[in-house]
Amino acid sequence: MVNLKAKPFFLTDDQIRWVEESIANMTLDEKLGQLFVILQARPGFGENQIEALLAQSHMGGLRWQNGGGKADIYRQLAAFQKHSKLPLLIAANCDDGGNGAAPEGTFVATAAECGAGAGTENAYHVGLVAGREASAVGANWMFNPVVDVYKNWRNTIVNTRSFGSDPDKVIANARAYIRGVKDVNPNMACTIKHFPGDGVEELDQHLVMGVNSLSVEDWEASFGKVYRTLINDGAEAVMVGHIALPAMSRKLRPGIQDKDILPATLAPELITDLLREELGFNGVVITDASHMVGMTAMARRRDAVPGAIIAGCDMFLFANDIDEDISFLRAAYERGDLTETRLSDALHRILGLKARLHLNERRMPAESALDCIGCAEHRACTAAAADSCITLVKDTRGNLPVDPQAKKRVFLVYVGSTPTTKGYKGDPTKQVVIEELERAGFEVDVCPNFHALEIENGVSPMNFVRMLAHSPRADFVKNHDWALIVLNVKGYAQENNVRVRWSCNHSLELPWYNEEVSTVAMSLNYTNHLIDMPQVHTFINAYAPNRIHIRAAIEKITGRSAFRGTADDSVFCGRWDTRL
């Protein structure tokens, strides 16, 4: 039986009465529907469609994708709450600030950026801005903070989402993030994720089951320490990743065979035995997204949907076909695999969280609250993070600062990873870099890009010939004072490890110029790019591809501002040559 007067709920008798009466008045389908958080990804969803979806699903929670502007999101979420029989948990995914709540939202800083700064003020500001802007559109549940410990530099899923490799730093920044959220909205829940912990291996659970390969002792000293601390603080929700923890499964299930080791979302020994009983977590447990291959490839959906709830998860994130998914739960209930006790516990926690957040009082923020989204106060937090966190990883040749009066002519190489950041003509981030360099007083010679040449000239062998750069080195040195490589590389759910990729083989972009002129490399995203250019003697992590961060980084390059961030040792990728 769930104790709703205990941590993290602390409900009053009246709130508990509302929970009990609500559960007593539900049909079986309504009870099963409460276990789902549904993804709403279409803008312009009308009220009739909203009513129909609610009647079909009886969903307990909603997670929307940014569609339309902040006013559209607000009105849509208000309509969902208006037509739902029970108030909805409405989740936002705000790793970096309010930009996860609305397109106009404020990016403040990544977790990696916060970890590079001194203290926890930036993490606090990320939580504060995220909490204020997400609350403004009608969200009441933050799918944050990420509390993964970054132990493998090859892991590009966790890279910018982790506060670092030190569990104590992760704890301190996670606490600051949560404090920021609660200071602006004490009635917004926070979620710590991704239990039992990502960051040990290099794989992406969107594509494959993750495996946290730590020993029990090493897990306890790192991830276990993080979860024990934050659960003791009163964390309201835990998101479980599609990540196996084999050493712990073997300890808790002696004799378990390799084929039976499952991701935590389907492993009762990790959810019920470890998270609930050993770590003492009494709040809501939700799966990570259920369309990820880390779950879907490990069990048939007819088994995985009820299996996650049976294992100890209270809520199931997203549906494939809602009618079919609920039928899978119903069948498990009718077979007795999903017991009345397990269903009751899940419902009490879900409704207990709703009561904890006072959702039964049916209050939406005034629409005027949207004015805070993207406001000057929040943008100032971005600027403060950029100033205090941008990191000079190394400058072993003393290439910095670069005085635009003495070294005016810069050879700019811009490398991206997505269709909008491959260096095509008109790329917005590339253009911002050019504008900010010119603003600082530099003359910019932009390196050709093979993709852009094909757009400009059509398909021709001469595009490749031009990219080979077989011209006198003396001419290059005569025309350029220094070189700047800007990396805007990031990936998502397509490949397990994202690396620097030049626009063609033997490209002019490659740092052949490293010993010809002073060369500086700067990342606007991932922190691990030294693996692909260890020979570059000056490297900067600037953390974000926006004008505020780019301007701040250039001010530091020119010596107008000091570098204040500190690099995690993972940036050197475990190699000696990256330090030269």
C-alpha positions in Angstrom: 0.0 0.0 0.0 1.4 3.4 -1.0 1.9 5.8 1.8 0.7 9.1 0.4 1.5 11.0 3.6 5.2 10.1 3.3 7.9 11.5 1.0 7.6 12.7 -1.7 3.8 13.2 -1.6 3.0 14.6 1.9 -0.7 14.7 1.2 -3.4 16.0 3.6 -6.4 13.9 4.5 -8.5 15.9 2.0 -6.1 15.3 -0.8 -5.9 11.5 0.0 -9.7 11.5 0.0 -9.7 13.0 -3.5 -7.3 10.3 -4.7 -9.3 7.5 -3.2 -12.7 8.8 -4.5 -11.2 9.4 -8.0 -9.9 5.8 -8.2 -13.1 4.4 -6.8 -15.1 6.2 -9.6 -13.0 4.9 -12.5 -13.8 2.2 -14.9 -11.1 -0.4 -15.7 -10.3 1.3 -19.0 -10.0 4.7 -17.2 -7.6 3.1 -14.7 -5.5 1.6 -17.5 -5.5 4.9 -19.4 -4.1 6.7 -16.4 -0.9 4.7 -16.8 -0.1 6.4 -20.1 1.6 9.7 -21.0 0.6 10.3 -24.6 2.6 12.2 -27.1 0.7 15.0 -28.8 2.8 16.1 -31.8 0.4 17.9 -34.0 -0.2 21.7 -33.9 -3.7 23.0 -34.4 -5.4 20.1 -32.7 -9.0 21.2 -32.3 -11.2 20.8 -29.2 -13.3 18.1 -30.9 -10.1 16.1 -31.6 -8.9 16.7 -28.1 -12.2 15.4 -26.6 -12.1 12.4 -28.8 -8.5 11.5 -27.9 -9.3 11.9 -24.2 -12.4 9.7 -24.5 -10.4 7.1 -26.4 -7.3 7.0 -24.2 -8.3 8.2 -20.7 -4.7 9.3 -20.5 -3.1 10.2 -17.2 -0.5 12.5 -18.8 0.5 14.4 -21.9 3.8 15.3 -23.5 3.6 17.6 -26.5 6.1 18.4 -29.2 6.7 22.1 -30.0 4.1 22.8 -32.7 3.1 26.3 -33.4 4.0 29.2 -31.1 3.7 29.6 -27.3 0.1 30.9 -27.5 -1.0 27.9 -29.6 0.6 25.5 -27.1 -1.0 27.3 -24.1 -4.5 27.2 -25.7 -4.1 23.5 -26.7 -2.9 22.5 -23.2 -5.7 24.5 -21.6 -8.2 22.6 -23.8 -6.8 19.3 -22.8 -7.2 20.2 -19.1 -10.6 21.5 -19.7 -11.9 18.4 -21.3 -10.1 15.7 -19.3 -12.2 14.0 -16.6 -9.2 14.0 -14.3 -6.5 16.7 -14.4 -3.5 15.8 -16.6 0.1 15.6 -15.7 1.6 17.7 -18.5 5.3 17.1 -19.1 8.0 19.3 -20.5 11.5 18.2 -21.5 13.7 21.2 -20.6 17.3 20.2 -20.4 18.7 23.6 -21.4 16.0 26.0 -20.3 12.6 27.1 -21.6 13.4 26.2 -25.2 12.1 22.8 -24.4 8.7 24.3 -23.6 8.1 26.5 -26.6 9.9 27.5 -29.8 10.3 31.0 -28.4 11.7 29.7 -25.1 15.1 30.7 -23.7 18.1 28.4 -24.1 20.2 29.1 -21.0 22.9 26.4 -20.9 23.5 22.7 -21.4 24.4 20.6 -18.4 27.9 20.2 -19.7 28.2 24.0 -19.8 26.9 24.3 -16.3 29.4 21.7 -15.2 32.2 23.7 -16.7 31.3 26.8 -14.7 32.2 27.4 -11.0 29.5 26.7 -8.5 25.9 25.9 -9.4 24.4 29.3 -10.3 24.0 28.4 -13.9 22.2 25.2 -13.2 19.9 27.1 -10.9 19.1 29.6 -13.7 18.5 26.7 -16.2 15.9 25.3 -13.8 14.4 28.7 -12.9 13.9 29.7 -16.6 12.7 26.2 -17.6 10.3 26.2 -14.7 8.9 29.6 -15.4 8.5 29.3 -19.1 7.1 25.7 -19.0 4.7 26.7 -16.3 3.5 29.6 -18.5 2.3 27.3 -21.3 0.6 25.0 -18.8 3.1 22.3 -18.0 3.3 20.9 -14.5 5.8 18.1 -14.7 9.5 18.6 -15.7 11.2 15.6 -17.3 14.4 16.9 -15.8 17.1 17.1 -14.5 19.3 14.6 -16.3 21.5 13.0 -13.6 23.6 10.7 -15.7 27.3 10.5 -14.9 29.5 11.0 -17.9 32.1 8.2 -17.8 32.7 7.5 -21.5 33.8 10.3 -23.9 32.4 8.3 -26.9 28.9 8.7 -25.6 27.3 11.5 -27.6 23.8 10.9 -26.2 24.8 12.0 -22.7 27.7 14.3 -23.7 26.1 17.7 -23.4 23.2 16.5 -21.1 25.4 15.5 -18.2 26.8 17.8 -15.6 30.0 15.8 -15.7 32.0 12.8 -14.5 32.0 13.6 -10.8 28.9 12.3 -9.0 29.2 15.1 -6.4 29.1 17.7 -9.2 26.1 16.0 -10.7 24.3 16.0 -7.4 25.1 19.7 -6.7 23.9 20.9 -10.1 20.8 18.7 -10.1 19.9 20.1 -6.7 20.4 23.6 -8.1 18.2 22.9 -11.2 15.4 21.5 -9.0 15.7 24.5 -6.6 15.3 26.8 -9.6 12.2 25.1 -10.8 10.6 25.0 -7.3 11.4 28.6 -6.6 9.2 29.7 -9.5 6.6 27.0 -9.2 6.5 24.8 -6.1 3.7 22.9 -7.8 5.8 21.6 -10.7 7.2 18.1 -10.3 10.8 17.2 -11.3 12.1 13.9 -12.7 15.6 12.5 -12.2 16.8 10.3 -15.1 17.8 7.9 -16.7 17.9 5.2 -14.1 20.0 3.1 -13.6 22.3 5.5 -15.4 23.6 6.3 -18.9 27.1 7.5 -19.7 29.1 4.4 -19.2 28.9 3.0 -22.7 28.7 4.8 -26.1 25.3 3.4 -27.4 22.0 5.2 -27.9 18.9 3.6 -26.4 16.9 4.9 -29.4 18.8 2.3 -31.4 19.8 -0.5 -29.0 19.4 -1.6 -25.4 21.9 0.3 -23.3 24.2 -1.6 -20.9 25.7 0.0 -17.8 28.6 -2.3 -17.3 29.8 -1.1 -13.9 30.3 -3.4 -11.0 27.8 -3.2 -8.1 30.5 -1.4 -6.0 31.3 1.1 -8.8 27.6 1.7 -9.5 26.9 2.3 -5.8 29.8 4.8 -5.6 28.6 6.8 -8.6 25.0 6.5 -9.9 23.8 4.9 -6.7 25.2 7.8 -4.7 23.4 10.3 -7.0 20.0 8.5 -6.8 20.2 7.8 -3.1 20.9 11.5 -2.4 18.2 13.0 -4.7 15.6 10.4 -3.6 16.4 11.3 0.0 16.0 15.0 -0.9 12.4 14.2 -2.1 12.6 13.6 -5.8 9.0 13.2 -7.0 9.6 11.1 -10.2 12.2 8.8 -11.7 12.5 8.1 -15.4 13.8 4.6 -16.1 16.0 4.2 -19.2 16.1 1.2 -21.5 19.4 0.4 -19.9 20.5 -3.0 -18.4 22.6 -3.1 -15.2 23.9 -6.7 -15.5 26.1 -6.8 -12.4 23.2 -5.7 -10.2 20.7 -8.0 -11.9 23.1 -10.9 -11.3 23.4 -9.9 -7.6 19.7 -9.6 -7.1 18.8 -12.6 -9.2 21.5 -15.2 -8.6 21.8 -17.6 -11.5 20.0 -15.3 -14.0 21.1 -16.1 -17.6 22.4 -13.5 -20.0 19.4 -13.9 -22.2 17.1 -12.9 -19.3 19.0 -9.7 -18.5 16.6 -6.9 -19.7 16.6 -3.2 -19.7 15.6 -1.7 -16.4 12.2 -0.7 -17.8 11.3 -4.4 -18.0 13.5 -5.7 -15.0 11.6 -6.1 -11.7 14.9 -6.6 -9.8 16.0 -3.1 -10.8 12.7 -1.3 -10.4 11.0 -3.1 -7.5 14.0 -4.6 -5.6 16.6 -1.9 -6.2 14.8 1.4 -6.8 11.7 0.8 -4.6 13.0 -1.4 -1.8 16.7 -0.7 -1.5 16.8 3.0 -2.5 13.4 3.7 -0.9 11.8 5.6 -3.7 8.1 6.1 -3.1 7.3 8.5 -6.0 6.2 8.0 -9.6 8.3 5.8 -11.9 7.9 6.4 -15.6 9.5 4.6 -18.5 11.6 6.4 -21.1 9.9 6.7 -24.5 8.4 3.4 -25.5 9.2 3.6 -29.2 12.9 3.4 -28.5 14.6 0.2 -29.8 16.1 -0.3 -26.4 12.7 -1.5 -25.4 10.9 -2.5 -28.6 13.6 -4.9 -29.8 13.8 -6.7 -26.4 10.2 -7.9 -26.2 7.0 -8.1 -28.2 4.9 -5.0 -27.5 2.1 -7.2 -26.1 4.5 -8.2 -23.4 6.5 -5.0 -23.0 3.5 -2.7 -22.3 2.2 -4.7 -19.3 5.7 -5.9 -18.5 6.9 -2.4 -17.7 4.0 -1.9 -15.3 4.4 -5.4 -13.7 8.2 -4.7 -13.3 7.3 -1.7 -11.1 6.9 1.3 -13.5 3.8 3.4 -12.8 3.5 5.2 -16.1 4.3 4.2 -19.7 5.7 7.0 -21.9 3.9 7.2 -25.3 1.7 4.8 -27.1 2.1 3.1 -30.5 -1.6 2.4 -31.1 -3.5 3.5 -28.0 -6.3 1.1 -28.4 -4.0 -1.8 -28.9 -1.6 -0.8 -26.1 -4.5 -0.6 -23.6 -5.8 -3.9 -24.8 -2.4 -5.4 -24.0 -2.7 -4.1 -20.4 -6.3 -5.3 -20.1 -5.4 -8.8 -21.2 -2.6 -8.9 -18.7 -5.0 -7.7 -16.0 -7.6 -10.3 -16.9 -4.9 -13.1 -16.9 -3.8 -11.9 -13.4 -0.3 -11.1 -14.6 -1.0 -7.4 -13.8 -2.4 -7.7 -10.3 -5.0 -5.5 -8.7 -2.4 -4.6 -6.1 0.2 -3.5 -8.7 -2.4 -1.5 -10.6 -3.7 0.1 -7.4 -0.2 1.1 -6.3 0.5 2.7 -9.7 -2.8 4.6 -9.6 -2.3 5.9 -6.1 1.1 7.2 -7.0 -0.1 8.9 -10.2 -3.1 10.5 -8.6 -1.0 11.2 -5.5 1.4 13.2 -7.6 -1.5 15.1 -9.2 -2.8 16.0 -5.7 0.7 16.9 -4.5 0.7 19.4 -7.4 -2.8 20.6 -6.6 -4.0 19.7 -10.0 -7.4 18.8 -8.6 -7.9 22.5 -8.2 -7.9 22.9 -12.0 -5.9 26.1 -12.3 -4.2 27.1 -15.5 -1.8 30.1 -15.5 -3.2 33.4 -16.9 -2.3 33.7 -20.6 -0.4 36.9 -19.8 2.3 34.6 -18.1 3.5 33.8 -21.7 5.2 37.2 -21.7 8.1 35.8 -19.6 9.0 33.4 -22.5 12.2 34.6 -24.1 12.2 37.8 -22.0 15.3 40.0 -21.4 15.7 38.7 -17.9 16.0 35.1 -19.1 18.3 36.0 -21.9 20.6 37.6 -19.4 20.9 34.2 -17.7 22.2 32.9 -21.1 24.7 35.6 -21.3 25.9 35.0 -17.8 26.3 31.3 -18.5 28.3 31.9 -21.7 30.6 34.3 -19.9 31.2 32.1 -16.9 31.4 28.7 -18.7 33.0 28.9 -22.1 36.2 26.9 -21.7 39.7 27.2 -23.1 40.5 23.5 -23.2 44.0 24.0 -24.3 46.3 26.7 -25.8 49.7 25.0 -25.8 51.3 27.2 -28.5 50.1 30.5 -27.0 47.9 31.3 -30.0 45.5 33.4 -27.9 44.6 36.1 -27.7 44.2 37.0 -31.3 44.3 40.8 -31.9 42.2 41.8 -34.9 44.5 44.7 -35.5 47.6 42.5 -35.7 46.0 39.4 -37.2 43.1 40.6 -39.2 42.6 38.0 -41.9 41.0 34.8 -40.7 40.4 31.6 -42.7 37.1 30.2 -41.4 36.2 26.5 -41.6 32.7 25.7 -40.6 31.6 22.1 -40.1 28.1 21.0 -39.3 26.2 17.7 -39.0 22.6 18.2 -40.0 20.9 19.3 -43.2 20.9 22.9 -41.9 24.4 22.8 -40.5 26.6 21.2 -43.2 28.0 24.6 -44.2 25.6 25.2 -47.1 25.4 28.8 -48.3 23.0 30.6 -46.1 23.4 28.4 -43.0 22.1 30.6 -40.2 24.7 29.6 -37.6 27.6 29.9 -40.0 26.3 33.3 -41.0 26.2 34.4 -37.3 29.8 33.3 -36.9 30.9 35.4 -39.9 28.9 38.4 -38.7 30.4 38.2 -35.2 34.0 37.8 -36.5 33.5 40.9 -38.7 31.9 42.7 -35.7 35.1 42.0 -33.8 37.2 43.5 -36.6 38.3 40.5 -38.6 38.3 40.0 -42.4 36.8 36.6 -43.0 37.7 34.2 -45.8 35.3 31.4 -45.7 36.6 27.9 -46.7 34.6 26.3 -49.6 32.3 23.5 -48.7 31.7 20.6 -51.2 27.9 20.6 -50.6 27.6 24.3 -51.2 29.7 24.1 -54.4 27.3 21.5 -55.7 24.4 23.7 -55.0 26.1 26.7 -56.6 27.7 25.0 -59.6 25.8 21.7 -60.1 27.4 18.3 -60.0 30.9 18.6 -61.5 34.3 16.9 -61.0 35.7 20.4 -60.6 33.9 20.8 -57.3 36.1 18.1 -55.9 39.2 19.5 -57.5 38.6 22.8 -55.9 38.2 21.2 -52.5 41.7 19.6 -52.8 43.3 23.0 -52.4 46.5 22.3 -54.5 47.8 25.8 -54.4 51.1 27.2 -53.0 51.3 27.3 -49.3 53.1 30.5 -49.5 50.1 32.1 -51.0 47.9 30.8 -48.2 50.2 32.2 -45.5 50.5 35.5 -47.3 46.7 35.9 -47.4 45.8 34.6 -43.9 46.9 35.5 -40.4 45.2 32.7 -38.6 42.6 30.0 -39.0 39.4 29.2 -37.1 37.6 25.9 -37.2 34.0 26.1 -35.9 32.3 22.7 -35.2 28.5 22.7 -34.9 28.1 18.9 -34.8 25.3 17.1 -33.1 23.2 14.0 -33.7 20.1 12.3 -32.5 18.7 8.8 -32.9 20.4 8.0 -36.2 23.9 6.7 -35.2 25.4 5.6 -31.9 28.4 7.9 -32.0 28.6 11.3 -33.7 31.9 12.5 -34.9 33.3 15.3 -37.1 32.7 14.6 -40.7 34.2 16.8 -43.4 32.1 17.6 -46.5 34.2 15.4 -48.8 37.4 13.3 -48.7 40.7 15.0 -48.8 38.8 18.2 -48.2 40.3 21.7 -48.1 38.6 21.9 -44.7 40.9 19.5 -43.0 43.4 21.2 -40.7 46.4 20.9 -43.0 47.0 24.6 -42.2 47.6 23.8 -38.5 51.4 24.4 -38.8 51.2 27.1 -41.5 49.3 29.7 -39.5 48.0 29.8 -35.9 44.9 27.6 -35.8 42.1 27.7 -33.3 39.2 25.2 -33.1 35.9 25.8 -31.4 33.0 23.5 -30.7 29.4 24.9 -30.5 28.0 21.6 -29.3 29.8 18.4 -28.2 32.8 18.5 -25.9 34.8 15.6 -27.3 36.0 16.8 -30.7 39.7 16.7 -29.9 39.6 13.0 -30.8 39.2 14.1 -34.5 41.7 16.9 -34.4 44.3 16.3 -31.7 47.0 18.1 -33.6 45.2 21.5 -33.2 47.0 23.3 -30.4 44.2 25.6 -29.3 40.7 24.3 -28.6 37.6 26.0 -27.1 34.3 24.5 -26.0 31.6 27.2 -26.4 28.7 24.9 -25.8 25.9 26.4 -27.9 25.3 27.5 -31.5 23.6 30.8 -30.7 24.7 34.4 -31.1 25.1 35.1 -27.4 27.6 32.2 -27.0 29.4 32.8 -30.3 29.9 36.5 -29.5 31.1 35.7 -26.0 33.6 33.1 -27.4 35.0 35.6 -29.9 35.4 38.2 -27.2 37.4 35.7 -25.2 39.5 34.7 -28.3 40.4 38.4 -28.8 41.2 38.8 -25.1 38.4 41.3 -24.4 37.0 38.8 -21.9 38.7 36.0 -19.9 38.0 32.3 -20.2 36.4 31.1 -17.0 35.2 27.6 -17.6 37.0 24.5 -16.6 37.2 21.4 -18.8 36.2 17.9 -17.6 39.1 15.5 -18.2 36.9 13.6 -20.6 37.5 16.3 -23.3 40.9 14.7 -23.9 39.3 11.4 -24.9 41.8 9.3 -23.0 44.7 10.1 -25.3 48.0 11.8 -24.8 48.2 13.6 -28.1 45.0 15.5 -27.6 46.8 17.4 -24.8 49.7 18.7 -27.0 
